[in-house]
Amino acid sequence: MLELISHVVRISARRDRTEINSAMVDTLIGLFHPQNLTIYRCYVGNKKAMVFACAGYGPNGQFLRNAYLPDHRFCQPIERDPLLNRCRKELSAVIDFLDDGSHRIVFPVLRLNEPIYLIELTLTDEFSADHRVTLMGLIEYFGNHISLLDYGEADTLTGLASRKTFDKHLFELLGKAASDEMLSGPESRRRGSPSSSHWLAVCDIDHFKQVNDNFGHLIGDEVLIMLAQEMRQSFRFDDQLFRFGGEEFIALLQPTEEQFALATLERFRGNVEKQMFSRVGRITVSIGFSALMPNDTPTDVIDRADEALYFAKRNGRNRVDCYEKLVASGDVAAKEIAKGEVELF
């Protein structure tokens, strides 16, 4: 009992998904000694449901991955694993008995009748009923702690991640970009694989003040909620979406080429244009986006995306513009970066 309490205290002290996952893995290993263990983060939307193996334990020891930045090498459609898929459909613990006498069991962590995590363990037949009850209680506690964390990280109106969460995630992405630069070297970036770039897009609702003035702030809030829902449906499962403030939203796109980033943002813009927004009718959005560079500060990349957004606003609204393309065409002047150098593309 004292060991269980000690582990719960360690989990409760964590304030980050990745750290909570790490503490949970330590706890499950220490208390239940599984042969194998995987914590999956689930991404369930209108499109294909995906799972990301973000932490666990196996033949090569423990592993831990950034729970906020899903690595495609460790992601898979949930349908590929019949037991995981069955857990998702039944919304309860499921079990599969293996040929060696052990059993594989998967527990869901649910929110609004959808799994946000799946926890898989391979255990021996000696696993007692008392241990199983303790394990289920621990997983329920894990889910409650994650829910509290998400409540603190989310924008209360739209449910998207908040501005505070954005700052944290952007620093992580910039750190990853700098790390990749060190591994590949500056020559690699000059020769350049465009697909290695993350993209930051700033999305702004056109003439939103008129919505509030003409229909009131309650209808304005409804528009913001509907726009957030459209964002979730339009972007990929691993793109990160934020409400930045007011009528401004930000999307952090996973590495891809400029043309595909543009296509994603155009799809979102077009979906918004076709949507009927309650009593308001049609609204549109303007979007500016820019690539994350290894030597960026958060201010650098936001300023570039904002420059492209302002260009879109000045040139008709309801459009998507890329900062790098605008610089190349001479429509905007290149901004200076933190070290006082002018960006070259």
C-alpha positions in Angstrom: 0.0 0.0 0.0 2.8 2.4 0.9 4.5 1.7 -2.4 1.2 2.4 -4.3 0.8 5.7 -2.5 4.4 6.6 -3.3 3.8 6.0 -7.0 0.6 8.0 -7.0 2.3 10.9 -5.4 5.0 10.8 -8.1 2.4 10.8 -10.9 0.4 13.6 -9.3 3.6 15.8 -9.1 3.9 15.8 -12.9 2.5 18.7 -15.0 3.3 17.5 -18.5 1.9 14.7 -20.6 5.3 13.2 -21.3 6.4 13.3 -17.7 3.1 11.8 -16.5 3.5 9.0 -19.0 7.0 8.4 -17.7 5.9 8.2 -14.1 3.0 5.9 -15.1 5.4 3.5 -16.8 7.6 3.5 -13.7 4.5 2.7 -11.6 3.2 -0.1 -13.7 6.6 -1.7 -13.9 7.2 -1.3 -10.2 3.8 -2.6 -9.1 2.8 -5.2 -11.7 6.0 -6.3 -13.5 4.5 -6.7 -17.0 6.4 -8.5 -19.7 5.5 -5.7 -22.1 3.8 -2.3 -21.7 2.7 0.4 -24.1 0.9 3.7 -23.4 -0.9 4.8 -26.7 -2.2 8.3 -27.2 -5.3 8.1 -29.3 -6.4 10.5 -32.1 -10.0 9.8 -32.9 -11.8 12.1 -35.4 -13.9 11.9 -38.5 -11.1 10.4 -40.5 -9.0 7.4 -39.7 -8.4 6.8 -36.0 -4.7 6.7 -35.1 -2.6 5.6 -32.1 0.8 6.8 -31.1 3.1 4.6 -28.9 4.4 7.4 -26.7 5.8 5.4 -23.7 6.3 1.9 -22.5 8.5 -1.0 -21.7 9.7 -4.0 -23.8 12.6 -6.3 -24.6 14.9 -3.3 -25.0 13.9 -1.6 -21.8 11.8 1.5 -21.2 11.1 4.1 -24.0 9.7 7.5 -23.8 8.6 9.9 -26.6 7.3 13.5 -26.6 3.5 13.0 -26.1 2.7 16.3 -27.7 4.6 15.7 -30.9 3.6 12.3 -32.4 6.4 10.7 -34.3 5.1 9.0 -37.4 7.4 6.1 -37.1 5.5 5.1 -34.0 2.0 5.9 -35.2 -0.4 3.5 -36.8 -4.1 3.2 -37.7 -5.9 1.6 -34.7 -7.6 -0.9 -37.1 -4.2 -2.6 -37.7 -4.3 -4.1 -34.2 -7.6 -6.1 -33.6 -7.3 -5.9 -29.8 -6.8 -2.2 -29.7 -9.6 -1.7 -32.2 -11.9 -3.9 -30.1 -11.1 -1.9 -27.0 -11.9 1.3 -28.8 -15.3 -0.1 -30.0 -16.3 -1.7 -26.7 -15.0 1.2 -24.5 -13.9 -1.3 -21.8 -11.0 -3.5 -20.9 -10.3 -6.3 -23.4 -8.1 -9.4 -23.1 -6.3 -11.8 -25.4 -4.8 -15.1 -24.1 -1.4 -15.8 -25.7 0.1 -19.2 -26.6 2.8 -18.9 -24.0 0.2 -18.8 -21.2 0.5 -15.0 -20.6 -2.3 -12.6 -21.6 -2.4 -9.2 -23.3 -4.9 -6.8 -21.8 -5.8 -3.3 -23.0 -7.5 -0.6 -20.8 -9.1 2.5 -22.3 -8.9 6.0 -20.8 -12.1 7.7 -21.9 -13.4 11.2 -22.4 -16.9 11.8 -23.9 -17.1 8.1 -24.9 -14.0 8.2 -26.9 -10.6 6.8 -25.9 -7.9 9.4 -25.4 -5.3 6.8 -24.3 -5.1 3.0 -24.5 -2.8 1.2 -22.0 -1.6 -2.2 -23.0 0.1 -4.7 -20.8 1.3 -8.3 -21.3 1.0 -10.1 -17.9 1.5 -13.6 -16.6 -1.4 -15.9 -15.5 -0.3 -15.4 -11.9 -1.8 -11.8 -12.0 -4.3 -11.9 -9.2 -7.8 -10.4 -9.0 -6.7 -7.9 -6.3 -3.9 -6.7 -8.6 -6.3 -6.3 -11.5 -8.6 -4.1 -9.3 -5.7 -2.0 -8.2 -4.5 -1.7 -11.8 -7.9 -0.5 -13.0 -8.1 2.0 -10.2 -4.6 3.3 -11.1 -5.6 3.7 -14.8 -8.7 5.6 -13.8 -6.6 7.9 -11.6 -4.2 8.4 -14.6 -7.1 9.4 -16.8 -8.4 11.9 -14.2 -5.0 13.4 -13.9 -4.7 13.8 -17.7 -8.1 15.4 -17.8 -7.1 18.0 -15.2 -4.0 18.7 -17.1 -5.9 19.1 -20.4 -8.4 21.4 -18.7 -5.5 23.7 -17.7 -4.0 23.6 -21.1 -7.2 24.2 -23.1 -9.0 27.3 -24.2 -12.3 27.2 -22.1 -14.5 28.4 -25.0 -13.3 26.4 -28.0 -11.6 23.4 -26.4 -8.5 24.0 -28.5 -5.1 24.3 -26.9 -4.6 27.7 -25.3 -2.1 30.5 -25.9 0.0 29.4 -22.8 0.1 25.8 -24.2 1.1 27.2 -27.6 4.2 28.9 -26.2 5.3 25.7 -24.6 4.8 23.6 -27.7 6.4 26.1 -30.0 9.6 26.1 -27.9 9.6 22.3 -28.1 9.3 22.4 -31.9 12.0 25.0 -32.3 14.2 22.9 -30.1 13.5 19.9 -32.3 14.3 21.9 -35.4 17.6 23.1 -33.9 18.5 19.5 -32.9 17.7 18.2 -36.4 19.9 21.0 -37.8 22.8 19.8 -35.6 22.4 16.2 -36.7 22.1 16.9 -40.4 24.4 19.9 -40.6 23.9 23.3 -42.2 24.6 22.0 -45.7 21.6 19.7 -45.5 19.3 22.7 -44.9 20.9 24.7 -47.8 20.4 21.8 -50.2 17.2 21.5 -48.4 14.5 19.0 -48.0 11.4 21.2 -47.7 9.6 18.3 -46.2 11.7 18.7 -43.1 10.0 21.9 -42.2 7.2 22.5 -39.7 4.9 25.3 -40.7 3.1 27.9 -38.5 -0.1 29.3 -39.8 -2.0 32.3 -38.3 -5.7 32.2 -39.1 -7.9 35.3 -38.6 -11.7 35.6 -39.0 -12.5 38.3 -41.5 -14.7 41.2 -40.2 -15.3 39.4 -36.9 -16.0 42.8 -35.2 -19.1 43.1 -37.4 -20.3 39.7 -36.2 -20.1 40.9 -32.5 -21.6 44.3 -33.3 -24.5 43.0 -35.4 -25.4 39.8 -33.6 -23.9 40.1 -30.1 -21.1 38.4 -28.3 -23.0 35.2 -27.6 -23.4 34.5 -31.3 -19.8 35.6 -31.8 -18.7 32.9 -29.3 -20.8 30.4 -31.2 -18.9 31.3 -34.4 -15.6 30.7 -32.6 -16.8 27.3 -31.4 -17.9 26.3 -34.8 -14.7 27.5 -36.4 -12.7 25.4 -33.9 -14.8 22.3 -34.8 -14.0 23.0 -38.5 -10.3 23.2 -37.7 -10.4 19.8 -36.0 -12.1 18.3 -39.1 -9.8 20.0 -41.7 -6.4 19.3 -40.3 -4.4 16.1 -39.8 -4.5 14.2 -36.5 -0.9 15.3 -35.6 -1.3 19.0 -36.5 -1.5 21.1 -33.4 -4.3 23.7 -33.2 -4.6 26.6 -30.8 -6.8 29.6 -30.1 -4.3 32.4 -29.9 -6.7 35.1 -28.7 -9.9 36.8 -29.8 -10.7 35.7 -33.4 -7.1 34.5 -34.1 -6.2 30.9 -34.3 -2.8 29.1 -35.0 -2.0 25.8 -36.6 1.4 24.1 -36.2 1.7 21.8 -39.2 3.8 18.7 -39.2 6.8 18.5 -41.6 5.7 18.7 -45.2 6.5 20.5 -48.4 5.2 24.1 -49.0 2.7 23.0 -51.6 1.1 20.4 -49.3 1.0 22.9 -46.4 -0.8 25.4 -48.7 -3.2 22.7 -49.9 -4.1 21.8 -46.2 -4.7 25.5 -45.4 -6.7 26.1 -48.6 -8.9 23.1 -47.7 -9.6 24.6 -44.3 -10.2 28.1 -45.8 -12.6 26.6 -48.4 -14.5 24.5 -45.7 -15.0 27.6 -43.6 -16.3 29.5 -46.7 -18.9 26.8 -47.4 -20.0 26.5 -43.8 -23.3 28.1 -42.5 -22.6 29.8 -39.2 -25.9 29.8 -37.3 -27.6 33.2 -37.6 -24.5 34.8 -39.1 -24.5 32.9 -42.4 -21.2 32.8 -44.2 -17.9 33.9 -42.8 -14.4 33.7 -44.2 -10.9 33.5 -42.9 -7.5 34.9 -44.0 -4.4 32.9 -43.3 -0.7 33.6 -43.4 2.0 30.9 -42.9 5.7 30.5 -42.7 8.3 27.7 -42.1 9.9 27.1 -38.8 13.7 27.6 -39.1 16.3 26.1 -36.7 17.6 29.5 -35.5 14.1 31.0 -34.9 12.7 32.5 -31.8 8.9 32.3 -31.3 8.7 36.0 -32.2 10.5 35.5 -35.5 8.2 32.9 -36.9 5.0 34.5 -35.6 6.1 37.8 -37.2 6.7 36.2 -40.5 3.3 34.4 -40.5 1.7 37.7 -39.4 3.3 39.5 -42.3 1.8 37.0 -44.7 -1.6 37.4 -42.9 -1.5 41.2 -43.2 -0.8 40.8 -46.9 -3.8 38.5 -47.3 -6.0 41.0 -45.4 -4.8 43.9 -47.6 -5.4 42.0 -50.8 -9.0 40.9 -50.6 -9.2 38.6 -47.5 -10.5 35.0 -47.7 -7.1 33.8 -49.0 -4.0 32.0 -47.9 -0.5 33.5 -48.3 3.0 32.0 -47.7 5.6 34.4 -46.3 8.5 32.6 -48.1 6.7 32.9 -51.5 5.8 36.6 -50.9 9.5 37.3 -50.2 10.6 35.4 -53.3 8.1 37.3 -55.5 9.1 40.7 -53.9 5.6 41.4 -52.5 7.0 41.7 -49.0 10.5 42.5 -47.7 12.4 39.8 -45.8 12.4 40.3 -42.1 15.5 40.2 -40.1 16.0 37.3 -37.7 17.3 37.2 -34.1 21.0 37.3 -35.0 20.6 40.3 -37.3 20.9 38.3 -40.5 18.5 38.5 -43.3 16.8 35.3 -44.2 17.6 33.8 -47.6 15.4 31.3 -49.3 
